[in-house]
Amino acid sequence: MTMQLNWRFLIRAGLIAGAATLYVSAIGMLESFSGREVIRETVTLGQLMLVAASAAAGYFAANRLSDTRNPIAQLASGLLVGFISSIPLLALILVNSQIELRGVLVNITRNLIQILTLSQENQLSGSLLLTLSLGVAGAFGAGLALIPRRIRRAVLIGLAVTVGVGTLGELVQQLLRQVIDRDVLRAIFIRNSLSPQAALVLFVVTAVLTFGLSWSTEERTLRSRVAALPPDQRRYVRAGGVSLLAVLLLALPWLVGTATSDVLTDVGLYILMGLGLNIAVGLAGLLDLGYVTNFAVGAYVMGVLTSTGPLGFEAKTGIAIFNFWLVLPISLLIAMFTGFILALPVLRMRGDYLAIATLGFGEIIRLLAISDWLKPLIGGAQGVLFIPKPQFLGVTLLPQPEIYPLVLNDPQQLYYVILAACLFAIFVSTRLNNSRIGRQWMAVREDEDVAAAMGINTAKSKLLAFTLSAATGGLAGGIFASKLGTIFPNSFSLLVSINVLSLIIIGGMGSVPGIVIGAFVLIGLPELLREFDQYRLLLYGALLIVMMLSRPEGLWPSAVHRREMHSAEDEAGTVPESPRDATVVVTGD
């Protein structure tokens, strides 16, 4: 009976992996990713995508048999899962050889079939080679499950670093060009991908360093090791870390260049919005799907008050009193007022009803922005044009200032404005998190009825959460309008709110470092891989599913949220970390 259940699992796992690979092939994703080389003339992203699902299925199949403690059976299970995962792809190759599928599925091209048959002229030999390759991939995944955890971690980090450096070769070369001779770079990179020798050396060095620097069997974290130091040493270590981070942040735009600095500014804007939405979602537990409202209000306030075009305040009144620095706090305050007004009708709503209501507010704002009713004020579908860039120094109130202002029209210069705004938002968010009102928000998030019974004014707490969370949205909107110089209603779609919420979920709710990491993963990385932009939402969905299944607390969760997510496991009898935390669990059995 056990073997029958295992066979069912192997067949199911293999077919799911094969169906996933078939899907990414049928939508053209596999062919598109094959154009990006990781290792020159050796490995492409498409080839890695081809074997990734089979390797993952082999890993889970071997874990399923971990109780048997039979390595041969585990490796065999991975190999079989890999073979089974080739069945859907073999069926595609066979059917396409008899019927031209491109008339129905436009992405089933000859190039795709050539990729699936591993560039073999004979489709039969190519199909056999594909089956063997996926079987080896499944066995490789099973082998990862068999090796010790520290070695597995070193291998996976080595692979991830090698693939990442090879994929982002252009950016890495730009960074290394500051410290490495060009001849050495030519030996490491061939065009924008790694040379085979450099890839092997990078993998070995990264894996060895990861294994050597891994902590003892107690697996103490870096934070616990720093906390164990004497107070004076701890102070020096923290000061040194902050100093290094400050130097890196200040020098970063000049290290990466103008194009990548523009990506950093986009990431910074989403970090700002993430920090604001984290107050409502991460701390207070209020699912807000209309956060783009605050972003749009801040942008339009900046546009209307500073524009030199016909919709600007100067053109309508003849008075030029507003500039970027004066309007930025006004955008913040008006966005907070908007958040306050829109929060009043939804204070008694919870869960899905609150999400739907805030979603409706976001759509209302978008429709108002394109309506003819507000067209005389904000331009309707034509938007607001001629928004000036931020200026540093100079007195713009005088017709001929004595000090000519420096116009921050370069992404490398605008980066510092966004960096200052992010640091200010991080400071405020951290202080709120550790304050009494922050603890009230967390109490409301856990159980609103219990929080009310404890004497917390839940309506006031929720209203304050909505109002304060709107602040950084308005701040980001004002900077966004000045950065682009023009704003249009289609810049404030529902997708903005979804992106901000997604980066909080991916990074970790209630965690400031998690928001930063989530913004780089969901906003920065797709911007660096622009040729795959059409698959961005698909990858978002896949990443969210993987995170919900494997790491629901996020990449870098807060300590409180981590404990909350794993409290069910602790109550089910998980071994406590120390004898002091040990509790006796009594069950009905």
DOPALUM-109181 format. One record per residue: x negated, y negated, z negated of N, C-alpha, C in turn. Coordinates in steps of 0.02 Angstrom, whole numbers, plus 50000, padded with zeros to 5 digits. Each point is the difference from the previous one (the first is absolute). Example, Ala and Ser with C-alpha at 12.3 -4.5 7.8 and 13.67 -1.06 7.14 Angstrom:
DOPALUM-109181
493405028449610500454994150000499554994050000500184994750036499584994149997500394994549963
END
This chain:
DOPALUM-109181
499595006050000500414994050000499574993750000499455000449961499554994249997499684998650068499775005450033499704999150066500504997150050500625002149995500514997450046500114992549989500034998049938500084992949985499404996050024499395002949992499404996650023500004999450077500215005150034500034999750072500504994750023500564999749966500484994850017499714993149990499634999249946499694993549987499484998450054499585004850018499494998950050500314998150067500525003650020500334998450064500314993149998500344998549944500324993449994499484994450000499465000949961499494994849997499664999150068499855005550035499684999450065500454996750052500645001750000500454997050048500124992649985500024998249936500074992849983499404996150024499405002749988499394996650023499994999550076500205005450034500024999850072500514995150027500584999749966500524995250021499774992849991499634998749946499744993349988499514998050055499555004650018499524998650053500364999250068500515004150011500394999550062500354993250004500254997649944500354993649999499534994250018499424999849967499534994550015499735000550071500015006050028499805000850070500544997450047500635001749985500554998250044500144992550002499834996549947500124992749999499404996150027499485003550021499414996750029499484997949951500105001649936499534997949949499335003650006500035006450015499385003950006499574997550057500314998550056499624997550057499714993149987500384995749966499754993349985499405000349952500055004249949499465000449952499395003450029500085003850053499435003350031499544994950034500254994050012499584994950030499514996749953500075001249935499554997149950499515005449977499374999250018499485004849981499764998649929499925005249961499704999549933499265001550004499835005650033499315001950012499915000350076499534996550026499934998950071499985006750038500475000850046500045005850044500045006649962500244999649939500055006149959500695000749968500214994849963500625000349963500394993650012500655000750013500454994250006500545000449946500344994549991500554999949952500555004850022500105000750065500515004650024499845007249982499375002050005499805006849981500105001249925499844995049960500125000649928500755000649985500404996250036500725000549990500275006750022499695003050051500225006450025499935005649948499474999749960499865005449952500194998149929500204993849988500124997849931500585003749967500565000750035500585003449971499855007349986499635003350043499835007149989499545000749940499524995449992499555000349942500394998949936500464995250000500404998749941500445006049982500305003250051500415005949988499585005849973499395000850025499565005149974499814998849928499904993749982499844998349930500585001949954500614998250019500585001549958500135007649997499875003450055500105007350001499515003449952499374997749999499515002949954500184998449928500254994049988500214998349931500585004349978500435001950047500585004249983499775006849974499425002350024499735006549979499464999349947499944994249969499464999049952500055004649940500615002249982500085004549942499705006950013499955001950064499745006750015499255000549990499664994250002499274999849993499655004650049500265000150061499725004150053499794995350057499354998050003499784995250051500135002350071499925006550012500115002550068500724999150021500465001549954500714999150016500164992650011499704995649961500134992950009499734997450066499395002150018499744998050065500415002850057500225006249992500425003050052500664996450007500284997849944500634996350004499914993450037499444996549987499874993950037499905001250074499645005450017499895001750070500665001650035500435003949967500655001750030500444993950008500004995649951500404993950006499764995950059499334999650010499744996450057500225003050066499975006750004500225003450061500744998650013500415000549947500724998950009500154992950021499604995149975500124993050017499894998650074499655004450035499884998950071500595002050043500495003749971500565002650041500404994450033500224994749964500374994750035499604996650055499354999249991499594996850051499925004650060499915006549987499965004750056500655000250039500564999549965500654999850034500054993950045499754994249976500014994050040499575000850064499415002949992499565001050058500335004750050500315005449976500315004950044500604997050037500434996549964500594997150031499804994750051499504995949983499784994850046499685002850063499715006049995499725003150060500535002550048500615001249974500555002350042500484994450020500084995149954500464994550012499644993549986500084995150044499694993549990500404996249946499724999749940500354996949944499964992449999499574997250039499904992749996500634996250021500435003150041500614996650018500474999049941499925004249948500424999349940499614996849943499385002449991499564997349947499414996750035500014993550004499514996350040499295000749974499925001949937499335000549971499695006850010500365004750029499715006650016499644999350067499384997849997499614998650060499475005450010499674999650057499455004650014499434999049950499894993849982499474998649951500155003449933500634999949980500195003349937499885007550005500215003150055499905007250008499255001650000499614995550030499285001150000499714999549930500274995549960499784999449930500195006349961500615002450011500235005949963499615006350020499805000450062499615005850024499264998949993499814994649964499304998649985499574999450063500294996650050499664998350063499785006150040500335005649991499855006150038500394999950066499675002050054500335000150065500545005350003499865005849969500495005449997500434999149938500674999350010500444998949943500025005949952499915006050026500005005949957499414999949951499414998750027499414999649956500064994149954500284994550025500104994249957500495001349944500535003950015500495001749948499695004549947499595004850022499665004349952499514996149957499664995350031499534995849962500374995649951500594997450019500414996049955500225004149939500235006250013500215004349945499425001449952499425001450029499425001349958499804993849960500034994250031499824993849965500464998549942500655000850011500484998849946499935005349945499845006250018499875005149950499404998249957499464997750032499414997949963500174994049955500414995450025500204994349959500395002249938500465004950009500375002649943499535003549951499515003850025499525003349956499574994849964499834994550034499624994649968500404997049942500654998750012500414997549945500055004849942500055006550015500015005049947499335000249963499454999250037499354999849968499924994249953500314994250017499974994349954500365001649934500535003950005500375001749939499605004949956499525003650029499635005049962499394997149964499704994950028499394997449970500164996049938499514999149954500124996249939500234992850014500344997249952500334993550010499494994550015499435000049966499504994750011499715000550069499875006150023499725000850068500534998150052500635002049989500534998350046500084992450005499964996749943500074992850001499424996850039499395002549991499434997350035500075001150076500235005850020500095001550072500534995450030500574999349966500544995950027499804992650004499654997549949499784993150003499484999050055499555004950008499524999650055500344999850068500515004350009500374999950063500374993550010500324997549947500394993850005499554994150018499424999549968499544994550014499735000550071499835006050023499745000950067500534998150052500615002449991500544998350046500164992649998500004997049941500154992949994499474995750033499365001549989499474996150031500005000950075500125006150024500035001150072500594996650033500574999849965500594996850029499944992550001499734997149947499924992749995499284998050015499725003250052499294998950015499844992750016500454996650035499874993050019499944995649938500465000949952499974996049939499395001849958499845006349995499425002149960499364997350030499945000250066499414997150032499944992649986500564996549999499984992849987499764998649930500195004349952499774999149932499265001949992499795005550031499315002349993499514995750040500254996450049499554995950040499664994649959500304998449942499704994949958499375002549964499955006649991499455002749960499595005350035500225002550058499665005550035499804997650070499415002150022499754998250065500445002950055500034996550056500435002250055499795006850028499355001350002499775006450026500235005849956500014998949934500255005149954500755001050010500364994650011500725000650012500155003850064499574999150051500115003750062499895007549990499575001749953499905007149985500585002949961500334995849960500565002449959500655000150042500114994850038500634999350038499845000150075500415003750036500004999750073500644996550020499934993850023500574995550009500344999049933500625002249993500354998849936500145006449961499665005450017500105006349964499325002649975500025004449951499395002749971499665004950047499355000049998499635005250036500055006549960499955005850032500065006349963499515000649942499374998050010499505000549948500184995549941500214993850015500184995349947500615002449961500485003150036500605002649966499815005549952499565004550021499795005549956499644997349939499544995350010499624997249943500484996349953500474996250028500474996349958500435004749959500245005450030500415004849963499615003249944499395002350014499595003449949499834995249943499784993950017499814995249948500604998149957500584998850032500594998149961500235005749955500005006150027500225005749959499535001249942499344999650012499515001149947500064994649946500064993750022500074994649951500645000749960500545001850033500645000949964499945005549949499695005550020499925005649953499534998149943499464996450015499524998249949500264994849951500424995450026500264994749958500665001749966500275005950015500625002049967499885000849926500524998849961499935000049927499945007149973499885000449937499925006449967500655003950001499995006049974500605004150001500574996949961499844995349956500534996549965500364995150045499664998150057500304995650049500234993449969499554997149963500164993549972499974994750055500444995349997500034994850051499484994749986499874995850051499534994649993500234995249945500644998849996500264995549949499855002649930500095006549989499875002949933499254999849984499575000850050499294999649987499794992949982500284995150034499854993049983500264998449931500605002549983500294998649934499585003249944499635005350016499595003349949499354996349986499834995150041499384996249990500084995249941499444997849970500034994849948500294993650028500294995849958500354993950024499564995550043499364999149981499574995650040499875002850069499845006550004499895003150065500635000050042500565001349967500644999950037500134993250031499844994749963500104993350026499554998750061499385002249996499544999050056500225004050061500225006149989500225004250056500604996850035500484997749962500604996950030499824993550035499564996049969499804993750032499635001450065499575005250000499655001850062500475002350054500495004149981500495002350049500414994350029500214995449957500394994250024499584995650046499364999149982499564995850042499895003150069499885006650002499915003350064500634999650043500585000949968500634999550037500104992950026499844995049960500084993050022499554998550059499375002349997499544998850056500265003450063500255006249993500265003650058500604996450030500464997849958500604996750026499824993450035499524996449973499804993650031499635000950066499615005350004499605001150061500365004250052500565003049982500335004950043500184997250069500324994250006500194997750068499414998750046499424998249972499424998850042499635006450016500145005349963499715006450016500385003750055500664999250001500425003950046500174996350064499904993450002500134996250061500714997250002500134996350054500634996350005500605004650009499945004950045500575004350015500225003949938499525003049965500185003849940500224995449944499744993949998500244995249949500744998450010500224999950063500714998950014500415005849972499745006150005500345005749970500024999349924499454997549971499984999149927500514994949977500124994850039500504995149981500705003150000500145004350050500655003450000500075004549939499465003649984500025004349940500114995849938499674994249996500084995749942500714997549991500344998450056500694997849996500455005549973499895006250021500405005549975499825001749927499384998849981499825000949929500394995049958500054993850024500394995049965500735002149992500305002250054500705002249996500075006349958499525004550003500035006049960499964998549926499584995149981499954998149930500664997149974500354996350044500644997349979500545005449995500055004150052500515005349999499875005149945499375000749981499835004749947500324998049933500114993649990500344997749939500715002749998500354999550057500695002350001500055007650003499595003250043500065007250010499585003949950499364998249995499545003949958500114999149926500154993949977500084998649929500725000549978500454996650036500704999749978500435005550030499755003650050500385005450030500584997750042499954994050030500544997250040499825000950074500345004650035499845001550068500244994550046499544995750021500164994250041499785001350072500485000850045499865001150071500084993550041500114994549966500074993650035499454995149983499415002649985499464995649978499764995450056500145001950063499814995750055500344993249996500554999549962500344993649991499534994849971499645001849948499534995349968499444998150048499765004850037499474998850050500244995050052500625000950025500274995650051500124993049973500254999449939500134993449970499354996149993499475003249974499374996649994499724997850066500075004150052499744998350066500384994150031500665000249995500394994650030499934993449963499925000349934499874993849963499344996950023499485004250005499364997450024500064997350071500365003650044500064997950069500374993550008500574999349967500424994050009499664993949969499685000749943499714994249966499344997750029499645004450033499344998150026499974999750076500495002550036499975000250073499964993050029499584999450051499954993650036500454999950061500405005150010500465000450056500674996649985500495000950043500654996649991500395002449939499875006049975500365002449941499664998149935499424997050003499624998449940500294994149961499824999649937500234994649957499754993350025499394999950025499714993750025500384997450060500205004450047500364997950060500694997549983500315002749948500694998049982500024993749957499494998949960500024994349953499484994750016499495001950038499464995350014499514999249943500065004249950499564999549941499575006349998499344999050000499535005749998499715000549930500355003549956499765000649930499835007149982500175004850041499905007049982499415003050038499605003949965499495004150031500045007049969499555004450021500025007049978499975000649924499554996349969499895000849928500584997449959500354995050025500594997549965500605004550009500075002950058500595004050015499945007149972499395002549991499915006949976500355001249933499904995749949500385001149938500754998950009500194995750048500724999050013500305006450029499645003250046500235006450027500095005149945499535000249955500045004749944500624998749957500124993749983500564998349956500675001250034500054998350064500645001050035500135007550009499485003950012500095007250005500235002849932499734997549945500235002249934500734998149989500194994050022500704997949993500465004550042499775001750060500395004650042500085006849968499445002649972500045006349965500484999749941500004994449965500464999149943500735000150024500154996450054500694999650025500245006750026499565003550037500215006450029500045005449947499674999149943500025005149947500654999649960500324994349998500604999249959500555004950018500155001150064500565004650015499845007449988499375001849992499825007149997499745002149931500094995849950499735001649934500315006249970500625001550016500345005849971499935006350042499634999550055499925005850045499375003849981500015006550016499435004349986499885004750059499395002550004499835005350046500154998550073500365004650032500144999550071500434993950016500464998349956500434994150013499584993650001499524999549955499564994249999499584999750064499755005750022499605000250061500404997850060500635002450005500424998150058500174992649998500134997449940500174992949994499414995650020499405001649976499414996050019499835000850073500135005950028499915001050072500474995450039500614999349975500474995450033499774992849998499704997949943499754993249996499444998850051499575005050008499474999250050500264999350070500525003850017500294999450067500384993450008500314997649947500344993550003499514994450016499425000249967499494994850012499765000450072499895006050026499775000750069500514997350050500635001649988500534997650045500084992449995499944997249940500034992849993499424996650037499425003350000499424997050032500094999550076500375004650030500094999850072500674996950020500384997749952500674997450015499974992950026500514998050037500054993150024500184995249945500275002549945500204995749944499404996449970499445003749991499404997049971499494998050053500185000550063499524998450053499754992849996500414995049985499734993249994499484999349945500015004449951499534999549944499385004350009500095006350022499435004650002499895002950070500354997550050499855001750069500335006150028500365003949960500345005950024499505005150028500185003150056499575005250030499354997150026499984993450013499394996950026499494998649945500205000549938499544999349944499754992949989499494999549958499684993649983499295000150028499834994950039499354999650033499584994549969499374999750021499544994649982499904999449924499895005649968499864999949928499244999349993499764994849966499284998949996499655005149955499365000950013499595004449959499834996549933499825003849949499794996949937499374995850011499974994649963499424995650003499684999549931499345000050000499634999649937499624993550000500064996349945499714993349992500364995150046499824993649994500334995050041500654997749967500234994050017500614997249975500474999150059500475004550006500444999950058500534994549996500084996749942500504994749994499774993750035499364999150008499754993950031499945001050076500124994650038499955000850073499295001750023499494997349965499315001550017499625001949937500025006349982499675002149938499244999050005499714998449943499274999049998499645006750005500285005149971499715006750004500425004150048499705002250053500385003750050500145007149973500625002250003500175006549972499725005850041499855005549967499805006150032500625004250013500165001350062500605003850018499825007549995500395003649959499885007149989500385004050053499754999750061500335003450056499675006650018499485002049964499655006250013500205005149947500115006450019500195005149950499495000749944499364998850015499485000549949500084994549947500284994350020500124994649953500665000949963500515002050038500665001049969499995005849950499535004650010499935005749954499934997649928499634994649988499884997749932500634997149969500434996950040500644997649974500425005849976500045005350041500395005849981499685003649941499335000349998499665003249944500164996349935499994993450001500164996249939500725001249979500465000350048500705001449984500085007049970499655004950028500045006849974499725000549929499444996749988499715000249933500464996749949500324994550020500484996749956500595004649986500265003350052500575004549991499815006049957499385002650009499785005749959499954997949927499744994149987499954997649931500694999549968500474996950036500684999249972500335006849991499925004450049500325006649996499725004049942499344999749989499705003749944500244997349934500044993449994500244997049937500735001949987500405000050053500705001949991500065007449980499585004150029500025007249986499865001449927499554996249970499815001149930500384995749951500514996550023500374995549957500635003449972500354996449958500625002649972500535000850054500044995250046500505000650053499845005950045499355001650009499815005850039500245006449967499955000549935500255005949965500765000450004500324994249999500735000150009500205002650069499634997850051500145002550067499925007650004499475002649970499895007250001500555003749962500254997049947500555003149964500645000150042500134994650036500584999850045499915005150056499405000850025499875004850053500145007249977499815001649939500095006849976500735001649986500344995649964500715001249985500314993349980500414997450043500284993449988500475000049940500395005449992500465000349943499635000249934499485004049996499605000349939499664993449986499754996750054499684993549991500504994949972500615000150025500524995549974500155001649927500025006449983500145002049930499444997749953499404999350025499434997749960499984992449992500474996650031500044992849992499704996050058499815003350054499724996550057500564997350043499954993750017500484996950045499835002350072500325005350022499825003050064500154995450059500544996149996500164995550056499464994650006499794997349944499474994950002499355003050025499835006049978499385003250022500005001450075500565002450026500055001450071499984993650041500344994949975500004993550036499294997250002499645000549945499324997549999499545004050045500125006650004499605004250044500114998150073500624999150021500144998050069499694993150015500054995449952499754993250012499254999950006499655003349954499274999850001499725004150058500345005450018499755004050057500044996150066500484995350003500074996250062499444994950009499634998449947499504994750003499455001650051499705005849994499455001650045500255001350071500635001950008500285000650067500024993250034500234994849964499994993350028499304997550013499535001749955499314998050009499705003150064500135006550009499765003450060500334997250063500644998449996500344997250058499724993350021499854995749951499714993550016499325000750034499585004449975499345001050030500085003150070500475004650007500125003350064500204994950053500444995449983500224995050049499424995550022499594998049953499434995750017499475003950038499935006449986499505004250034500175000750074500645001350016500205001150069500104993450038500244994949965500174993750033500694999850030500335005850004500695000550024500345005649961500654999349990500385005349968500645001250039500195006350006500605002150035500395004849956500665000450010500415004449958499805007450003499745002350058499825007050005499405001949958499674995149970499455001649954500245002049932500664999649988500275001349933500535005450003499825005650029500465005650006499985004349937500445004949999500045004649944499345003949992499635000950055499395003849997499494996949952500024993449991499544996849952500145002549930500635000249980500185002549934499815007349992500115004050052499825007149997499255000949993499614996050036499285000449994499754998449930500284994749971499784998049933500195005349949500615002750005500215005249954499585006350009499835001650063499615006050013499304999549971499684994250005499324999549974499995000449924500564998049967500045000849928500075007449982500415003650038500095007149987499365003950014499674998550055499395003650018499444998349950499934993749984499464998049955500125002049928500624999349976500155001749931500404994449968500605001649978500444995049970499704997449935500064993449991499764997049939499254999249996499645001450054499274999950000499754994750049499614995149975499714994950044499485003150047499535004149977499545003250048500365004350051500545003349979500395004150045500304995950057500234993949985500284995750052499474998150050499404998449976499454998250045499835005950046499955006049971499845005950040500565001450050500634999649977500565001250044500024995150058499834993749988500004995150054499465001650052499415002149977499475001750047500185006350040500335004849968500175006250035500564998850051500534996549980500594999250043499974994050047499614995049983499974993950042499324999450034499465000749962499344999050028499805005450049500085006349981499785005550044500375000150066500674999350002500344999750066499784994150043499824994349968499774994350039499335001450032499585004049966499355001750028500065005250056500555003750000500135005150051500604997950042499934994550032500554996950036500275004350057499575004250031500235003950057500525005249981500075001449934500495004849977500594996649966500114993650016500514996249965500705002850009500125003250057500685002650013500185005849953499505003049968500135005649954499974997849927499984993549988499914997649932500575002349954500624999250021500565001749957500035007649989499835003950050499985007249992499495002049947499414996950003499485001549950500214997649931500354994349997500264997649936500455005349968500475002450040500475005049974499655006349978499525002450041499645006149981499604999049937499684994249994499604998549940500434999649938500594997050006500464999549943500235006949978500155004450048500225006849983499445003749964499394999550027499435003449968499894997449930500044993449992499894997149933500545002149951500625000250022500545002049955499935007349978499735004250044499935007049984499385001549959499444996750017499365001849969499784995249945500154993650006499784995149951500534994649993500565001449968500554995249998499844993749961499485000249956499844994049961499594994950040499755001950061499624995350041499265001449997499634996450043499285001150004499644997549937500214994449972499684997249941500564997649953500345004349967500574997949958499774996949935500454996349970499874997549933500045005749950499674999149943500005005349949500705001749977500424994949991500685001149977500405003950051499944998150063500395003450052499755007150010499355001249992499745006850006500295004549946500034997449938500295004049946500735001350012500364995150027500725000950012500125005350054499584999950053500105004750054499855007249979499545000849953499795006749980500295002149932500474996049975500295001749935500405006550004500325001350057500375006250007499545006049996499414999550030499525005549997499765001149928499884994449965499785000749931500525003349956500644998250011500535003049961500105007450018499815001950061500075006950021499465004649972499534997049964499495004249968499314999150027499854994450033499334998850024499524999449941499405002750008499514999849945499814992849987500044997549939499834993149986499264998750007499834993550008499304998350011499585001049938500274999249942499615000749939500445003149947499715002949946500415003049948500474995149967499804993649998500444995049968500664999250037499965001050067500604999150041500435006250002499785005449966500365006350004500684999549966500515002750033500675000149972500295006950008500455001749959500335006550003500654999250038500085003950053500604999750042500425006249984500594998949977500455005549983500535000550053500075005850029500505001150053500545004649974500545000250039500565004249980499855007450003499475002050040499845007050005499565002449943
END
